[in-house]
């Protein structure tokens, strides 16, 4: 059995975390670890703070390499709290609240008989280009809450792949269709205060299949279908379905 310590500090998992979450996320995790350790150890003369322990490490190296170098100097309680914190950060995407690809990778294959599904938000690039990445992040955060709620109802799992792309595991195709249709319907009804106006009409394309490749192919077909519905436009352009009304913050998120 792989211990929690090896899961985080072993070569493969730690390397994958760094590659998947990016340097900025890795640095943020490193800073969080230091804060936890400093609270646990304090600044007393009997023991060095973790900041002091890591002060001599090479900051050009990944955070997990620096942490591994001081790991054996920490007591078991400090190690346990650090591992719990790292696991939570590595397995739950902070923006959407969904599971990450690290969590999917550790889980291995989906349960026997389950289906794959894929979705993405129509026109995220246009949202970012028109109103800025803060607006795009706001929409992704709201999408994550809707996805999490609907997937939980159906006993499935949802993983944020990156940007607005989400992959899913569901017990069967009928359950997947019900959950994804509900996600799309709820999201189209949501109103957001973006760019000084209350905006509605964002939509989610999705595809379902017996494996990931089939789900991606079905997703592509659904994207094409939504162009005729006015819910999707050329890359970087806003769909016709997105309307705007005078801003009323009480009526929007």
TAKA-V143178 format. One record per pair of residues at least 12 apart in sequence whose ideal C-beta (glycine too) atoms are under 10 Angstrom apart, sorted by the first residue. I is the first residue (numbers start at 1). J is the second residue. Records with the same first field share a line. If there is no record, write none. Layout:
I: J + J
This chain:
2: 106
3: 83
4: 79 + 80 + 82 + 83 + 84 + 86 + 87
5: 68 + 71 + 76 + 79 + 80 + 82 + 83
7: 83 + 86 + 87 + 90 + 106
8: 64 + 67 + 68 + 71 + 79 + 82 + 83 + 85 + 86 + 87 + 90
9: 64 + 65 + 67 + 68 + 71 + 79 + 82 + 83 + 86
10: 64 + 68
11: 64 + 68
12: 105
13: 64 + 90 + 102 + 105 + 106
14: 26 + 62 + 63 + 64 + 65 + 67 + 68 + 86 + 90
15: 62 + 64 + 65
16: 90 + 101 + 102 + 105 + 106
17: 29 + 62 + 63 + 64 + 86 + 89 + 90 + 91 + 100 + 101 + 102 + 105
18: 62 + 63 + 64 + 65 + 90
19: 62 + 102
20: 90 + 100 + 101 + 102 + 105 + 162
21: 89 + 90 + 93 + 94 + 100 + 101 + 102
22: 162
23: 62 + 63
25: 63 + 89 + 90 + 93 + 94
26: 62 + 63 + 64
27: 59 + 62 + 63
28: 63 + 89 + 94
29: 63 + 64 + 67 + 85 + 86 + 89 + 90
30: 54 + 59 + 62 + 63 + 64 + 66 + 67
31: 63
32: 63 + 82 + 85 + 86 + 89
33: 50 + 54 + 63 + 64 + 66 + 67 + 81 + 82 + 85 + 86 + 89
34: 49 + 50 + 51 + 53 + 54 + 63 + 66 + 67
35: 50 + 51 + 85
36: 50 + 78 + 81 + 82 + 84 + 85 + 86
37: 49 + 50 + 51 + 53 + 54 + 67 + 70 + 74 + 78 + 79 + 81 + 82
38: 50 + 51 + 52 + 53
39: 78 + 81
40: 74 + 75 + 77 + 78 + 79 + 81 + 82
41: 53 + 73 + 74 + 75 + 78
47: 73 + 74 + 75
48: 70 + 73
50: 67 + 70 + 73 + 74 + 78 + 82
52: 70
53: 66 + 67 + 69 + 70 + 73 + 74
54: 66 + 67 + 69 + 70
56: 69 + 70
57: 69 + 70
63: 86
64: 86
67: 82 + 86
71: 83
87: 102 + 103 + 106
89: 102
90: 102 + 103 + 106
91: 103 + 104 + 106 + 107 + 159
92: 160
93: 140 + 144 + 158 + 159 + 160 + 161 + 162 + 166
94: 141 + 144
95: 137 + 138 + 140 + 141 + 143 + 144 + 160
96: 137 + 140 + 141 + 142 + 143 + 144 + 145 + 147 + 148 + 158 + 159 + 160 + 164 + 166
97: 141 + 143 + 144 + 145 + 147 + 148 + 158 + 160
98: 140 + 143 + 144 + 145 + 147 + 148 + 151 + 157 + 158 + 159 + 160 + 161 + 166 + 167 + 168
99: 148 + 151 + 157 + 158 + 159 + 160 + 166 + 167
100: 159 + 160 + 161 + 162
101: 159 + 160 + 161 + 162 + 167
102: 159
103: 157 + 159 + 160
104: 157 + 158 + 159 + 160 + 161 + 167 + 169
105: 159
107: 157 + 159 + 169
109: 169
110: 156 + 157 + 167 + 168 + 169 + 170 + 171 + 211 + 212
111: 157 + 169 + 170 + 171
113: 171 + 172 + 210
114: 156 + 157 + 168 + 169 + 170 + 171 + 172 + 173 + 175 + 176 + 210
115: 156 + 168 + 169 + 170 + 171 + 172 + 173 + 174 + 175 + 176 + 177 + 208 + 209 + 210 + 211 + 212 + 214 + 215
116: 167 + 168 + 169 + 170 + 173 + 176 + 207 + 208 + 209 + 210 + 211 + 212 + 213 + 214 + 215 + 216 + 218
117: 151 + 156 + 158 + 166 + 167 + 168 + 169 + 170 + 173 + 175 + 176 + 177 + 179 + 180 + 206 + 207 + 208 + 209 + 212 + 214 + 215 + 216 + 218 + 219
118: 161 + 165 + 166 + 167 + 168 + 180 + 205 + 206 + 207 + 208 + 209 + 212 + 213 + 214 + 215 + 216 + 217 + 218 + 219 + 220 + 222
119: 143 + 147 + 158 + 161 + 164 + 165 + 166 + 167 + 168 + 180 + 183 + 184 + 187 + 204 + 205 + 206 + 207 + 208 + 215 + 219 + 222
120: 143 + 161 + 162 + 163 + 164 + 165 + 166 + 204 + 205 + 206 + 207 + 219 + 222 + 223
121: 136 + 139 + 140 + 142 + 143 + 163 + 164 + 165 + 166 + 187 + 202 + 203 + 204 + 205
122: 164 + 184 + 187 + 188 + 201 + 202 + 203 + 204 + 205 + 222 + 223 + 226 + 227 + 229 + 231 + 232 + 233 + 238 + 239 + 241 + 242
123: 136 + 139 + 164 + 201 + 202 + 203 + 231 + 232 + 233 + 234 + 235 + 236 + 237 + 238 + 239 + 241 + 242
124: 136 + 139 + 140 + 143 + 163 + 164 + 165 + 202
125: 163 + 164 + 235 + 236 + 237
126: 232 + 233 + 234 + 235 + 236 + 237 + 238 + 239 + 242
127: 139 + 140 + 164 + 192 + 194 + 195 + 199 + 202 + 238 + 242
128: 163 + 164 + 236
129: 235 + 236 + 237 + 238
130: 194 + 195 + 236 + 237 + 238 + 242
131: 192 + 194 + 195 + 196 + 197 + 199 + 238
132: 194 + 195
134: 194
135: 192 + 193 + 194 + 195 + 199
136: 163 + 164 + 194
138: 192 + 193 + 194 + 253
139: 164 + 187 + 190 + 192 + 194 + 199 + 202 + 253
140: 160 + 163 + 164 + 166
141: 253
142: 186 + 187 + 190 + 192 + 202 + 253
143: 160 + 164 + 166 + 183 + 186 + 187 + 190 + 202 + 204
144: 158 + 160 + 164 + 166
145: 186 + 190 + 253
146: 182 + 183 + 184 + 185 + 186 + 187 + 189 + 190 + 204
147: 160 + 166 + 168 + 179 + 180 + 182 + 183 + 186 + 187 + 204
148: 183
149: 179 + 182 + 183 + 186
150: 178 + 179 + 180 + 181 + 182 + 183 + 184 + 185 + 186 + 187
151: 166 + 168 + 169 + 170 + 175 + 176 + 179 + 180 + 182 + 183
152: 179
153: 175 + 178 + 179 + 182
154: 168 + 170 + 171 + 172 + 174 + 175 + 176 + 177 + 178 + 179 + 180 + 182
155: 169 + 170 + 171 + 175 + 179
156: 168 + 169 + 170 + 171 + 172 + 175 + 176 + 179 + 180
157: 169 + 170
158: 170 + 179 + 183
164: 204 + 205
165: 216 + 219
166: 180 + 183 + 204 + 206
167: 212 + 215 + 216 + 219
168: 180 + 183 + 206 + 208 + 212 + 215
169: 212
170: 208
172: 208
173: 208 + 209 + 210
174: 208
175: 208
176: 206 + 207 + 208 + 209 + 215
177: 206 + 208
179: 206 + 208
180: 204 + 205 + 206 + 207 + 208 + 222
181: 204 + 206
183: 203 + 204 + 206
184: 202 + 203 + 204 + 205 + 206 + 222 + 226 + 231
185: 203 + 204
186: 204
187: 200 + 201 + 202 + 203 + 204
188: 200 + 201 + 202 + 203 + 204 + 231 + 241 + 242
189: 201 + 202
190: 202 + 252 + 253
191: 243 + 244 + 245 + 248 + 251 + 252 + 253
192: 242 + 252 + 253
193: 247 + 248 + 249 + 251 + 252 + 253
194: 242 + 244 + 247 + 252
195: 244 + 247
196: 244 + 246 + 247
197: 243 + 244 + 245 + 246 + 247 + 248 + 252
198: 243 + 244 + 245 + 246 + 247 + 248 + 249 + 250 + 251 + 252 + 253
199: 238 + 242 + 243 + 244 + 245 + 247 + 252
200: 241 + 242 + 243 + 244 + 245 + 251 + 252
201: 230 + 231 + 238 + 239 + 240 + 241 + 242 + 243 + 244
202: 231 + 238 + 239 + 241 + 242
203: 226 + 229 + 230 + 231 + 232 + 239 + 241 + 242
204: 222 + 226 + 231
205: 218 + 219 + 220 + 221 + 222 + 223 + 224 + 225 + 226 + 231 + 232
206: 218 + 219 + 222 + 223
207: 219 + 220 + 221 + 222 + 223
208: 222
226: 239 + 241
227: 239
229: 241
230: 242
